[in-house]
Structure formats: structure tokens, C-alpha cells
Amino acid sequence: MWRELGRAAGRVLLGILPLAIFLAVMFELGWARATVFAALGAGVVVVTVTSFVSLRLLAAEARDAVGGLGPEAALPPAPPRRLGPGGWAIWPAALRLDRAWRSHAAETAARLAAAEAIIAAAPDPLILIDRQRRIVGANAASAQFIGAGILPRDLTAALRNPLLLAAADAVLRGEPARSVDFTLSVPVERMLRAQVAPLATGPGQGSAQGGAAAILTLHDVTELKRSEQLRADFVANAGHELKTPLAALIGFIETLRGPARDDAAARERFLGIMNEQARRMARLVDDLLSLSRIEMNEHVAPTGRVALAPLIDEVVRSLELRAAARDIRIAHQLPADLPEIVGERDQLAQIFQNLLDNAVKYGRPHSAVAVSASLAGDLGPALVAIAVADQGEGIASEHLPRLTERFYRVDTARSRELGGTGLGLAIVKHILNRHRGRLEISSRAGEGSTFTVWLRAADPREDVGQPN
């Protein structure tokens, strides 16, 4: 480029060279000093005018050279023909600058598009806020928390939790990233973990979208918090359930070793109570182990086929003696065309064992327990509904949503008296989860309860698995 500019400057100076020669000849010939000074003044004027005109011409040629460059114009393969010497001189440098400019602009646009795509595709809500704590950007996942209003708008209008707003203010003041947990009450109660982090916008790092100064990330930790609470409740309840019979056993053992050492009648009575408590502990441990095994495989759906009629007949026969002791009749009459069920036979037997056992325990004496089945699902996958209805005292509606919780009892004393562990319906729920089924409970106080199990029917056209 400098060589080209030198050539252009040489062409300009060539116009001044004749004047310089003329002045030198005048000095050699000794012409009058006034004439010389006049000629010098005229020469200076001519040089000034010539330089001014040359610079204007160079500027015009430079504008012509770069006028067709830029992101909106197509890159010309060659300089325009109208360019003068100056335009030709700066054309290569302008062309290289234009190419570098286009490359940098394309790279910046690609980075911006990639960043926007990442934010939009993120499964967790991402919210961009500026220095004034206004929302200037958000992805689709955040719409459920901040709505779909016009941006920018103040963060307070969307999320009014004081802890969250204080964390955002602290980060915007220059403090490091903050993390806070808070609860949203509407439309349903959810527990969220918010992380507020500053966006780096220093030299060489560009500016964030919409002037954003921080990014707010929301994580829904409702299930995690509930799982932690359930785990804590489970440990506490299991400890309590085991501690009660253990305390009874220890007390009776101490009594038998002390005051009742030689009392045969007390010994027989205490041994009977100790046997009941020991069996209660055994049932509780068996149910805990069963529940643990079910939960371990809950994510793996069974693939076998099970015929329901023979299975329910077997369960009913196993409970006949217990039902007869309370003068309860178990009536079951299933349709002959009932299809097979996709499932595992032993776990399905445990479902109906628990439901029928509850019906016998909590039903009124001298009543009946009815087992019925029907086929549904005309508009979708075929489902089989098996209902177990008793004629007991019924369950108040406020207890129904919690019946499948571990250790939840409507009447704790009566449940323990009847040998219940508080885990029967929890086991039913988790087995049904593994079988991709569901449990429906309907009851009215004084009228009995109905527990309906929905299970997938096996497609006769598909080889689901071996019958079992």
C-alpha cells in the first residue's frame, strides 16, 4: 500500500517540478528581487491550491474505493474503473479490511446465534436481567414463572420473593454469584432453587444481549425436597414402628426374669403377647424388605403375561379361613373373556392379597367382599379394571389422598390391633407404578370402600413374554 501511495504522491509532485526549475533559472539570471518574490508567492499559491485539490481528489477516490464495501454490499472482485491513482493505491488495503470485517461480523453473529440457541433449548428457566433489575431476555421454559409479557420489565413484577430479589440486587452491585431457595404458592406450591450469576462484559468480551448484567437460573427442587422429607419421615416412622414392639418385648422379658419368674399363668400370658409383638416386627421387616425390592425395580416394566382369574382364585382361597373367622364372604365372579395382563405374577398376587386382606380386616362382620373386573379403553390401549369393594365403616374423604403413604393410618390403634404395618397400600402403589397401572379409591363414611386397580391388558397379537 505504501508503494502505491508513494507513486501517487510522486505524480502530484511532478506538477510542481517545472515551477521549481523556473525559479532556479530566474535566480541564475539575476532578475529583480521583487520579481522573484512575486514569483515565489505565486508558486506558493499554486502549490497550496494544487495540494488542496490533490487531497480532495484523493479523498474522493478513497470514498469511491470503499463506497461499495460493507456488510450490506456484495464484495466486488475488482476495483471500479473510475478510480484514480489514489483510489488504486488504497484499494488492496480497503479490500483486506473489508474481508476481515466480514469475517469478524460472521463469527460474532454465529456466536450470538449459538448462545441464543443454547438459552432457548435449556430445560431449566433462564432469565437475563440488566443493571436496573429488569428482565431483558428469557427462554421458553421461564414462561411458566414470568409469563409471556412484553420485555423489558422489572423482575419484581414476575417473581416477588424477597430472598430472590435481594440476591439479584447483591449480584448487580458487584458481589459474587448467589444461590437461594424459595417457594412459589401459585398456581401450585413449588420449591425452587435460584442461582444469580454476573455476566462477564469486560474489554474484549463484547456486550451481553439487551444490556444484560446477570443471569438468573431457576431449578425446580420440589421432588427433591419432598423425597428428602419422605426419607426423613420414613426413617422416623420405621424407627417408631420397630421401637414399640421392641420396648414391649424388653419389658416382658425383664418381668419374666424378675417378679413373674415363678408365675406360670403370667408367663403364659406374657409369652403370648411377646409372640404377637415378635410377629408384628417380622411382618414390618418383611414389608420393608418387600417395598425396598419393589422400588429397586420400579423403573423396569414387566413383560410377562398373567391370567387374572386363576390368580384371584388362589388369593381368595388363601384368605378363606381369615374371612370365615369374621363371617365375611368373598364373592368373585370375573368375566370369562377377560384378557391376560402384562405383569409379574408374584407382584400382582401381592396387590390383591393386600387389598383383600384389608377388606377382610376392616369390613363389618357378617358382610361380604365383592371382587369384580371389566375391560375398558375403547379409544386407547386396553385396560382391565379390577375392583375390591368392602362393606366396612368407610373412609373420610380427607384421608383418601394419603392412604398410599408409608405408615399412614386412618385409625392407628385399630390398625395395629388388627396386625397392620401401614405399608400395605404403599406396596400396592409401587407395584402398580412398575406395571404402569394406577389405583383409584372411592369411599363414603358408613358405606364401605372400593379399591379399583387398573392394569394393561396384553395384546393377543403381540408376544409380550412368557405366560406366568
ABEGO torsion letter per residue (X at the ends): XAAAAAAAAAAAAAAAAAAAAAAAAAAAAGBBAAAAAAAAAAAAAAAAAAAAAAAAAAAAAAAAAAAABEAABBBBABBBAABBAAAAAAAAAAAAAAAAAAAAAAAAAAAAAAAAAAAAABABBBBBBBAAGBBABBBAAAAAAAEABBOBBBAAAABABAAAAAAAAAAAAGBBBBBBBBBBAOABBBBBBBBBBBBBABBGAEBBBGGBABBBBBBBAAAAAAAAAAAAAAAAAAAAAAAAAAAAAAAAAAAAABAAAABAAAAAAAAAAAAAAAAAAAAAAAAAAAAAAAAAAAABBBABBBBAAAAAAAAAAAAAAAAAAAGBBBBBBBBAABBBBBEBAAAAAAAAAAAAAAAAAABBBGBBBBBBBBBBGAABBBBBBBBBBBABAEBBAAAAAAAABBGBBABAAAAAAAGBAGAAAAAAAAAAAAAGBBBBBBBBBGAEBBBBBBBBBBBAABBAEBBX
